[in-house]
Amino acid sequence: MAFVECFRASGFAARLLRAPQLEDALAELVAAQEAATAAQLMAEMDGFVDARTAEYFMRESGCLPP
């Protein structure tokens, strides 16, 4: 839920929905996903995810030491 709410609030989803073609929206989404890191995702989701949950995901992704 936090992921969906965060990116709805960011305007990214709305930008994808305004794309002239479905293929354009999918290409933008793929590019964003390929460029993203776990650290960037958690930074974007600050305020949408509990700090302990974010820390858990960062540790599990290998961004933080165990």
N, CA, C and O atoms as CSV, one atom per row, in Angstrom:
chain,resi,resn,atom,element,x,y,z
A,1,MET,N,N,0.823,-1.187,0.000
A,1,MET,CA,C,0.000,0.000,0.000
A,1,MET,C,C,0.873,1.259,0.000
A,1,MET,O,O,0.593,2.221,-0.715
A,2,ALA,N,N,1.920,1.234,0.804
A,2,ALA,CA,C,2.780,2.418,0.896
A,2,ALA,C,C,3.404,2.740,-0.462
A,2,ALA,O,O,3.490,3.906,-0.845
A,3,PHE,N,N,3.834,1.718,-1.182
A,3,PHE,CA,C,4.446,1.916,-2.500
A,3,PHE,C,C,3.449,2.592,-3.444
A,3,PHE,O,O,3.784,3.569,-4.114
A,4,VAL,N,N,2.248,2.077,-3.489
A,4,VAL,CA,C,1.213,2.630,-4.372
A,4,VAL,C,C,0.892,4.067,-3.985
A,4,VAL,O,O,0.824,4.939,-4.851
A,5,GLU,N,N,0.695,4.324,-2.697
A,5,GLU,CA,C,0.371,5.678,-2.240
A,5,GLU,C,C,1.506,6.658,-2.516
A,5,GLU,O,O,1.270,7.795,-2.924
A,6,CYS,N,N,2.726,6.214,-2.293
A,6,CYS,CA,C,3.884,7.078,-2.519
A,6,CYS,C,C,3.961,7.516,-3.976
A,6,CYS,O,O,4.128,8.702,-4.260
A,7,PHE,N,N,3.841,6.576,-4.889
A,7,PHE,CA,C,4.019,6.923,-6.290
A,7,PHE,C,C,2.772,7.544,-6.912
A,7,PHE,O,O,2.862,8.189,-7.957
A,8,ARG,N,N,1.625,7.362,-6.295
A,8,ARG,CA,C,0.439,8.110,-6.703
A,8,ARG,C,C,0.642,9.573,-6.314
A,8,ARG,O,O,0.366,10.478,-7.101
A,9,ALA,N,N,1.122,9.790,-5.103
A,9,ALA,CA,C,1.337,11.151,-4.604
A,9,ALA,C,C,2.456,11.872,-5.366
A,9,ALA,O,O,2.431,13.096,-5.493
A,10,SER,N,N,3.426,11.119,-5.869
A,10,SER,CA,C,4.564,11.738,-6.565
A,10,SER,C,C,4.206,12.254,-7.954
A,10,SER,O,O,4.935,13.067,-8.521
A,11,GLY,N,N,3.096,11.789,-8.499
A,11,GLY,CA,C,2.715,12.196,-9.847
A,11,GLY,C,C,3.249,11.290,-10.941
A,11,GLY,O,O,2.900,11.465,-12.108
A,12,PHE,N,N,4.093,10.323,-10.587
A,12,PHE,CA,C,4.679,9.432,-11.587
A,12,PHE,C,C,3.597,8.617,-12.278
A,12,PHE,O,O,3.615,8.481,-13.502
A,13,ALA,N,N,2.658,8.074,-11.517
A,13,ALA,CA,C,1.583,7.268,-12.103
A,13,ALA,C,C,0.743,8.109,-13.056
A,13,ALA,O,O,0.388,7.649,-14.141
A,14,ALA,N,N,0.427,9.327,-12.663
A,14,ALA,CA,C,-0.365,10.205,-13.523
A,14,ALA,C,C,0.374,10.503,-14.819
A,14,ALA,O,O,-0.235,10.556,-15.887
A,15,ARG,N,N,1.687,10.698,-14.727
A,15,ARG,CA,C,2.489,10.957,-15.929
A,15,ARG,C,C,2.442,9.763,-16.871
A,15,ARG,O,O,2.338,9.925,-18.086
A,16,LEU,N,N,2.520,8.556,-16.300
A,16,LEU,CA,C,2.439,7.354,-17.137
A,16,LEU,C,C,1.074,7.251,-17.807
A,16,LEU,O,O,0.979,6.878,-18.977
A,17,LEU,N,N,0.030,7.579,-17.074
A,17,LEU,CA,C,-1.322,7.474,-17.628
A,17,LEU,C,C,-1.576,8.487,-18.737
A,17,LEU,O,O,-2.454,8.282,-19.576
A,18,ARG,N,N,-0.809,9.585,-18.747
A,18,ARG,CA,C,-0.957,10.602,-19.797
A,18,ARG,C,C,-0.096,10.315,-21.023
A,18,ARG,O,O,-0.140,11.067,-21.996
A,19,ALA,N,N,0.681,9.245,-20.988
A,19,ALA,CA,C,1.544,8.927,-22.126
A,19,ALA,C,C,0.691,8.712,-23.380
A,19,ALA,O,O,-0.396,8.139,-23.305
A,20,PRO,N,N,1.185,9.170,-24.524
A,20,PRO,CA,C,0.393,9.055,-25.746
A,20,PRO,C,C,0.107,7.601,-26.145
A,20,PRO,O,O,-0.941,7.304,-26.718
A,21,GLN,N,N,1.024,6.723,-25.844
A,21,GLN,CA,C,0.871,5.312,-26.203
A,21,GLN,C,C,1.229,4.443,-25.001
A,21,GLN,O,O,2.076,4.813,-24.187
A,22,LEU,N,N,0.588,3.303,-24.898
A,22,LEU,CA,C,0.888,2.354,-23.819
A,22,LEU,C,C,2.360,1.972,-23.837
A,22,LEU,O,O,2.992,1.856,-22.787
A,23,GLU,N,N,2.898,1.779,-25.022
A,23,GLU,CA,C,4.310,1.387,-25.146
A,23,GLU,C,C,5.233,2.461,-24.569
A,23,GLU,O,O,6.271,2.145,-23.988
A,24,ASP,N,N,4.853,3.730,-24.731
A,24,ASP,CA,C,5.653,4.828,-24.167
A,24,ASP,C,C,5.655,4.762,-22.641
A,24,ASP,O,O,6.693,4.932,-22.002
A,25,ALA,N,N,4.492,4.516,-22.075
A,25,ALA,CA,C,4.377,4.421,-20.614
A,25,ALA,C,C,5.178,3.240,-20.099
A,25,ALA,O,O,5.899,3.358,-19.107
A,26,LEU,N,N,5.055,2.098,-20.772
A,26,LEU,CA,C,5.805,0.911,-20.338
A,26,LEU,C,C,7.306,1.130,-20.449
A,26,LEU,O,O,8.059,0.711,-19.570
A,27,ALA,N,N,7.745,1.778,-21.511
A,27,ALA,CA,C,9.177,2.050,-21.689
A,27,ALA,C,C,9.693,2.958,-20.579
A,27,ALA,O,O,10.790,2.745,-20.063
A,28,GLU,N,N,8.908,3.970,-20.209
A,28,GLU,CA,C,9.321,4.871,-19.121
A,28,GLU,C,C,9.376,4.129,-17.792
A,28,GLU,O,O,10.300,4.329,-17.004
A,29,LEU,N,N,8.394,3.278,-17.543
A,29,LEU,CA,C,8.373,2.491,-16.310
A,29,LEU,C,C,9.554,1.540,-16.242
A,29,LEU,O,O,10.200,1.429,-15.200
A,30,VAL,N,N,9.846,0.852,-17.339
A,30,VAL,CA,C,10.988,-0.070,-17.382
A,30,VAL,C,C,12.288,0.687,-17.128
A,30,VAL,O,O,13.128,0.240,-16.347
A,31,ALA,N,N,12.452,1.824,-17.782
A,31,ALA,CA,C,13.678,2.618,-17.599
A,31,ALA,C,C,13.830,3.061,-16.149
A,31,ALA,O,O,14.927,3.004,-15.593
A,32,ALA,N,N,12.732,3.504,-15.534
A,32,ALA,CA,C,12.794,3.938,-14.133
A,32,ALA,C,C,13.139,2.774,-13.215
A,32,ALA,O,O,13.920,2.934,-12.277
A,33,GLN,N,N,12.564,1.606,-13.478
A,33,GLN,CA,C,12.838,0.437,-12.635
A,33,GLN,C,C,14.276,-0.035,-12.796
A,33,GLN,O,O,14.911,-0.426,-11.816
A,34,GLU,N,N,14.797,-0.005,-14.015
A,34,GLU,CA,C,16.173,-0.452,-14.252
A,34,GLU,C,C,17.192,0.503,-13.634
A,34,GLU,O,O,18.272,0.072,-13.230
A,35,ALA,N,N,16.868,1.773,-13.557
A,35,ALA,CA,C,17.797,2.760,-13.017
A,35,ALA,C,C,17.718,2.877,-11.498
A,35,ALA,O,O,18.652,3.370,-10.865
A,36,ALA,N,N,16.628,2.434,-10.919
A,36,ALA,CA,C,16.392,2.620,-9.483
A,36,ALA,C,C,17.263,1.697,-8.633
A,36,ALA,O,O,17.631,0.595,-9.040
A,37,THR,N,N,17.572,2.188,-7.452
A,37,THR,CA,C,18.264,1.368,-6.458
A,37,THR,C,C,17.365,1.253,-5.228
A,37,THR,O,O,16.422,2.025,-5.060
A,38,ALA,N,N,17.667,0.290,-4.382
A,38,ALA,CA,C,16.896,0.133,-3.149
A,38,ALA,C,C,16.998,1.392,-2.291
A,38,ALA,O,O,16.015,1.806,-1.676
A,39,ALA,N,N,18.174,1.998,-2.250
A,39,ALA,CA,C,18.359,3.207,-1.450
A,39,ALA,C,C,17.499,4.355,-1.983
A,39,ALA,O,O,16.903,5.097,-1.202
A,40,GLN,N,N,17.431,4.504,-3.309
A,40,GLN,CA,C,16.595,5.550,-3.897
A,40,GLN,C,C,15.125,5.291,-3.595
A,40,GLN,O,O,14.378,6.219,-3.285
A,41,LEU,N,N,14.710,4.030,-3.686
A,41,LEU,CA,C,13.321,3.683,-3.400
A,41,LEU,C,C,12.957,4.052,-1.969
A,41,LEU,O,O,11.908,4.651,-1.731
A,42,MET,N,N,13.800,3.705,-1.029
A,42,MET,CA,C,13.508,4.018,0.368
A,42,MET,C,C,13.521,5.526,0.605
A,42,MET,O,O,12.731,6.030,1.403
A,43,ALA,N,N,14.406,6.248,-0.074
A,43,ALA,CA,C,14.423,7.713,0.058
A,43,ALA,C,C,13.126,8.309,-0.488
A,43,ALA,O,O,12.556,9.216,0.119
A,44,GLU,N,N,12.660,7.805,-1.628
A,44,GLU,CA,C,11.395,8.277,-2.209
A,44,GLU,C,C,10.221,7.978,-1.282
A,44,GLU,O,O,9.271,8.756,-1.202
A,45,MET,N,N,10.292,6.849,-0.584
A,45,MET,CA,C,9.172,6.409,0.237
A,45,MET,C,C,9.233,6.928,1.668
A,45,MET,O,O,8.423,6.534,2.507
A,46,ASP,N,N,10.193,7.812,1.951
A,46,ASP,CA,C,10.290,8.394,3.288
A,46,ASP,C,C,8.967,9.062,3.648
A,46,ASP,O,O,8.443,9.870,2.881
A,47,GLY,N,N,8.445,8.729,4.789
A,47,GLY,CA,C,7.174,9.266,5.225
A,47,GLY,C,C,5.991,8.365,4.880
A,47,GLY,O,O,4.898,8.537,5.419
A,48,PHE,N,N,6.209,7.410,3.988
A,48,PHE,CA,C,5.168,6.455,3.621
A,48,PHE,C,C,5.400,5.093,4.271
A,48,PHE,O,O,4.477,4.287,4.388
A,49,VAL,N,N,6.638,4.844,4.693
A,49,VAL,CA,C,7.021,3.554,5.269
A,49,VAL,C,C,7.657,3.795,6.630
A,49,VAL,O,O,8.475,4.700,6.793
A,50,ASP,N,N,7.279,2.989,7.592
A,50,ASP,CA,C,7.877,3.052,8.916
A,50,ASP,C,C,9.390,2.876,8.801
A,50,ASP,O,O,9.855,2.076,7.989
A,51,ALA,N,N,10.151,3.597,9.585
A,51,ALA,CA,C,11.617,3.549,9.518
A,51,ALA,C,C,12.144,2.140,9.750
A,51,ALA,O,O,13.125,1.740,9.123
A,52,ARG,N,N,11.511,1.382,10.637
A,52,ARG,CA,C,11.971,0.004,10.890
A,52,ARG,C,C,11.719,-0.889,9.692
A,52,ARG,O,O,12.528,-1.766,9.389
A,53,THR,N,N,10.614,-0.676,9.013
A,53,THR,CA,C,10.319,-1.448,7.807
A,53,THR,C,C,11.327,-1.112,6.714
A,53,THR,O,O,11.837,-2.005,6.038
A,54,ALA,N,N,11.613,0.171,6.543
A,54,ALA,CA,C,12.598,0.596,5.546
A,54,ALA,C,C,13.962,-0.009,5.856
A,54,ALA,O,O,14.649,-0.488,4.953
A,55,GLU,N,N,14.356,0.011,7.117
A,55,GLU,CA,C,15.643,-0.568,7.505
A,55,GLU,C,C,15.687,-2.057,7.193
A,55,GLU,O,O,16.701,-2.556,6.706
A,56,TYR,N,N,14.597,-2.771,7.468
A,56,TYR,CA,C,14.525,-4.208,7.173
A,56,TYR,C,C,14.726,-4.451,5.672
A,56,TYR,O,O,15.530,-5.296,5.282
A,57,PHE,N,N,14.001,-3.716,4.842
A,57,PHE,CA,C,14.129,-3.910,3.408
A,57,PHE,C,C,15.519,-3.548,2.907
A,57,PHE,O,O,16.053,-4.221,2.026
A,58,MET,N,N,16.100,-2.510,3.447
A,58,MET,CA,C,17.449,-2.131,3.050
A,58,MET,C,C,18.454,-3.208,3.444
A,58,MET,O,O,19.358,-3.525,2.671
A,59,ARG,N,N,18.304,-3.768,4.635
A,59,ARG,CA,C,19.199,-4.830,5.078
A,59,ARG,C,C,19.024,-6.070,4.195
A,59,ARG,O,O,20.009,-6.680,3.779
A,60,GLU,N,N,17.770,-6.441,3.909
A,60,GLU,CA,C,17.505,-7.621,3.096
A,60,GLU,C,C,17.980,-7.445,1.645
A,60,GLU,O,O,18.318,-8.425,0.982
A,61,SER,N,N,18.006,-6.228,1.165
A,61,SER,CA,C,18.466,-5.978,-0.219
A,61,SER,C,C,19.984,-5.964,-0.306
A,61,SER,O,O,20.544,-5.945,-1.402
A,62,GLY,N,N,20.658,-5.973,0.847
A,62,GLY,CA,C,22.117,-5.955,0.870
A,62,GLY,C,C,22.697,-4.559,0.927
A,62,GLY,O,O,23.915,-4.395,0.855
A,63,CYS,N,N,21.853,-3.549,1.055
A,63,CYS,CA,C,22.332,-2.170,1.135
A,63,CYS,C,C,22.885,-1.821,2.501
A,63,CYS,O,O,23.671,-0.882,2.629
A,64,LEU,N,N,22.485,-2.563,3.529
A,64,LEU,CA,C,22.976,-2.369,4.896
A,64,LEU,C,C,23.593,-3.670,5.379
A,64,LEU,O,O,23.156,-4.747,4.971
A,65,PRO,N,N,24.585,-3.592,6.228
A,65,PRO,CA,C,25.163,-4.820,6.776
A,65,PRO,C,C,24.138,-5.554,7.649
A,65,PRO,O,O,23.261,-4.933,8.248
A,66,PRO,N,N,24.263,-6.878,7.711
A,66,PRO,CA,C,23.320,-7.670,8.532
A,66,PRO,C,C,23.349,-7.335,10.004
A,66,PRO,O,O,22.608,-7.928,10.787
